[in-house]
Structure formats: C-alpha cells, structure tokens
Amino acid sequence: MNYKKLKRKLRRINPSRDFKKIKDQYATLYKIRLKEKEDIICIKRAGSLAVDILNQVEEHIRPGTTTNEINAIVEELTRKNKARSAPLNYRGFPKSVCTSVNNVICHGIPNDTVLKDGDIVNVDVTPILDGYFADASKTFFVGSPGRDAHKIVSVARECLRLGILVVKPGNRTGDIGYAIQKNAEGQGCSVVREYVGHGVGFEFHEPPQVPHFGQKGQGIPLVPGMVFTIEPMINLGKHSLHVLSDNWTAVTDDGSLSAQFEQTVLVTDESFETLTPFD
C-alpha cells in the first residue's frame, strides 16, 4: 500500500460529499471505522444512558458511601435498561465501573473503600446498548471540597471543554491535545501521557488514539463520522504515575490529586456533537 499516495488523495476529498470514499480510505490508512447516521443514533442512545447513570450515581455520592455501592448502582441501572457494562470482565477487570479516588488517576476497582468528606471520586461508565458503546465519566466532590480538590476538578472540567471545542473537520488530533495541555500546564497542573482518548461505538476501544497533549497541526485529520472519547486525566502535581499490584489502578507518583472528565464526541460536517452531553 502506497500510504503517501493515499494521504494525497485524502487532501483532495470533500468529506461532506465523499463520505463513502473517505470511509474506505480511513479504514485502510488508519483502521478508523467512520460511523453512519444509523450508527450515530444508536451510539447516542447508549450515550444518553451513560449520562443518566452518572446523574443517578451523583445522588449517592456522600461521605460514608463505598465504591462497591457505586458499582452496585451502576450494575442495577445498566441491567434495568437492558444494557451491559463494558468494563465488566474486560481483560479481566472485575467490576462494572471504574471508581478512582483522590490520587487514583484511572481504572480504580470498586471495593469496600469508604468515601470521606473532602474526597474526590471519578466514576467512569461505558454501557453497551443494542451492541453500541458510549463512554463517559465525571469527577465528583464528596462532601465539602478543599482548595486543592476544587482546583483540580475545575481544571480537568475546563480541559475537557476546551478539547471538545477544537473538534471540527480539518483540525487534527494534535490540536485537541494542544488545547488541553496548554490549559492544564497554564494552571500549574500536568497531563497524564500514558492514557489517552480513543475511538468508540462499535467496540470499547477503537482507533484513533486521541492524546491529551501535543502540537497544533499534528496527528490524524478529523473528518465527519469519526466518534471518539476525549478524557483528559489531569494531575495537581507531576504527570508521572505507577500501576498498583492489581495491574489496573493507576496512581500519581507524588500522591497528588488527579481528576478526569470524559465525553464521547462525534465529528459533524461543520463542527462537533457530544453524544454524552453533560454540563
């Protein structure tokens, strides 16, 4: 395959008029599966369920709640809506949701940990509804947040917002990462490198990878029909991390707080649409 020749062809294509052609070429060049209207409708339904689950979980976030109780709520709501939880048994992950508390960056496993006043906890859900996946997460305050907790949650939320605003045809994945990194580091925080956004919809994780750091004008060009997550993990301290002995739980090396917000985003003909909309 002459990839240089194929890239030159992509530059001459008008995505809004040549969807079939660009769909085939993105599958060949990047292994990206662009979504058609029927797919988007189904992913949006899964996304609505993801947001509804997060909203209902939020009602139970208080001092004294355990992360196992959060898992039970997610399992009940998922089953009630005739869906399945993608994390459960994914590469051996034992629970239906990731719950990441304080210095846990991501992939925290629910257990008997009791949430305390002043904690922060990220809840990351991925329901599979009618065979389609949608991915979303929020970081919640437990009781009354301290100054550091308030700062890192605010910065992480704004990083997600700024990353989404960059999404439009013709921009690149590096533009998303640049916007996020600039904001985080401008606030004295850092961006985790090891975990990135990803394609989603037909599977839990698909191409492309969407780093939350990078340079303008670099990376894969965005075209209509791309569906991927933007999920910046932002640390109050340094970005270095290590994974605990359970082979899942990633924590900050320096013990600093970490926060994350995530949405599933569609590239439209002119801009973007979030398929998991929340404020």
N, C-alpha and C positions, 0 to 999 in steps of 0.2 A: 504493500500500500504506500503510495506517494503522499505522505501527510502534508508536505509543503504545498503541493498542488491542491489538495483538498482544502487547506486553510485559505488559499487564494480564492477558491470558489465560494467559500463561506462569506468572504468580504463583499462579494457581488450580489448576494442574495438579500432580498427584502423579506424579512421574516413574516410580515403580515400577509404577504401574497404567496409565499413559497413554503408554507408550513410542512407539507409532506416531504419536500426536498430537504429542508433543513433538519427535519426529524430524522430522516435516514442518515444524513451526514453527521449529526451529533452522536447518533448511536455508534457509528463507525469510528469517529475520531476520538470521542470522549467516553463512550459507553453510557451516555446520558439518555434516558428514556423520557422524551417530552410527553406531556400529558395533553390529551384532547378534552373537549368540552365535557363529555360524559364522565371521564376520569376526575376532572376538577370538581364536578358536582358531588361525586362520591367522597372525595377527599375532604371537601368542605363539610359534609355531614359528619365524618369522623372528627374533624376539627371542632365542630360545634359541641360534640360530645366531650372532647378533651377539655374545652373551656368550661363546660358545665361541671365536669368532675372537679376541676381546680376550684371553681367557685364554691362548690359544696364542701370540699375539703377545708377551705379557708374558714368556714363557720366553726370548725372543730379545732382550729389551731389556738391553743391556750396553754398556759403553764399546767403541767400535770398530764398532758396527752403524751402517749408514747408513739414512736414512729411505727410500731406494729399496728396500732389503732388506725393510723393514717392508711396503712396498707389494706386493712380490712374494709375501710370505707371505699377505697378505690376499687377493690375487688367486687364489692356489693353493687356499686353503681355501674360498673362495667358489665357485669352479668345481667343486671336489671335491664340494660339497654341492648341485650343480645349481641354484645361485643366481646372481644378478648383483649387481654393486656399483653402487648408485645414484649415487655421486659421479662415476663414470667418464663423461666427455663431458657431464655435466650443465652446461648453459650454457657449455660449452667447458672445464670442469675436466678436466685431462689425466690424472689418476690415479684409482686405485680407493679411496683413503683419504686423509683429511686427517691430516697429522703436524705438530703445532705445538710448536716447541721454545723453551723459556725465555720470551723476551719476545713470542713469537708468540701472539696471542690465539686465533685460529682460522683455518681454511682454508689452513694451510700445505701447500705442494705438495711431495710426496716428491722428493728429488733425491740428490745424492751427499754431502750433509751428513753428517758423521761424528759420532755421539753421543759426548760426552765425560763423564768421571766428574764427577758433581755436577750434570749437566743434569737438566731435567725435560722430558718429551715427552707431549703429549696425542695419543692415537690415536682417531680418530672414524670409526666404521664404520656403514654402512647397507646391509645385504643386502636384496635383493628375492627372496623365495622364493614361488613359485607365485602371483606377482602382488601380493604383500603386502610392505609396507615396515616395518622396525623400525630404530630409530636409537639408538645408544649410544656413549658414549666414556668413557675413563679417562685420567687423567694419571699417568704412571709416573715413578719415580725411576730415574736412570741411575747405577749405582754407589752411592756414599755421598752422600746429600743434605746440603747445608749448612743452616744455620739458616733462612735465608730460603726456601729451597726446601721445607723441611719445613713451615714455617708456611703458605705459600700453598696447598700441596696439602691440608693438613689443613683449612683454612678452606673451600676450594672443595668438598671432600667433605661437610663438615658443612652447607654451604649447600644442597646437593642434598638431603640427608636431611631437613632442616627444611622445604624446599619441598614435598617429597613428602608429609610428614606432615599438611600443611594440606588435602590433596585429599580432598574429600568433597562429596556433593550439598548444595547450598545455599550453600556457600562460593563465592568468586569468584576470577577470575584475579588480581585485585589482592591478595588475601590471600596467594597464593603469592609474589608479588614482594615484598610487605612482609616476610614471614618471612625471605626470602633477604637482602634489603637490610639489615635490622636486624642480622642476624648478621655479615655481611661488614663493615659500617661499624663495628660494635661491636668488631671485632678490628683496626681501623685499616686495613682494605682497602677496595677500591671495586668497584662492579658495573658491568660494561660495559653501555651503553644501546643500542648500535647493533644488536646481535644478540640474538635472543630465542628462546624455545621456540616450538613450532608443532605444529599438528595433523599426524598422520602415520597411515599404514596403507594407504589406497588410493593415495596419492601420496607423494612425498618430502616435500613441504611443502603443508600444507592449513591452512585456518582451524581454530582461532583462533590468533592470536599470544599468547604467554604471556611477558610481560616479567618480568625477574628483579628488578624494582624496582617500587614502587608503594605504594598505600594500601589499608588494610583496607576491605572493603565496596565496592570499586570493580571495574569490569571485568565480564566476562561470567559469569553464574551457571553453576556446574558442575552437570551432570546426568549420570546413568548413560549409558554408551555413548560418552562423549567419550574420545578417545585422543589424547594429545599428549605432546610432549617437555618435560622440564624440564632445562635445560642451562646453569646459571649459569657465566658467564665472570667470574672474579674476579681483579683485579689487586692486586699488592702495593703499588703506588703509586696514581697518579690513574687515573680511568677513561677519559681521552681516548686516542684512537687515530688511526692513519692506515693506509691500504692501500698496499702497495708497488706498483711499476710492473707487476707481473704481473697486477694487478687482482683478486687473490684474497687474498693474505697480509696479514692484519690484525695490526699490532704496536702495542705500547704506545708512546705519545709519549715517555714519560720513560725508556724502556728497562727498566722494572721487570718482574719475573716475572709471568706470568699462568698460571692453572690452571683446568681445567674438568672436571666430571663430568656425564654425561648419562644419563638413562634414559627409556624410553617408558612412559607411565603411563596406566592405564585408570581412569576414574571408575566405581565399582561402585554397587550400590543403597545401600550404607551407608558406604562409605569409598573405598579405592583398591586397585588391584593393579598392581604393576610387571610389565610384560611383557618386561623385560630385566633380571631380578634379579641383582644382584651386591652384595657387602658393601662 
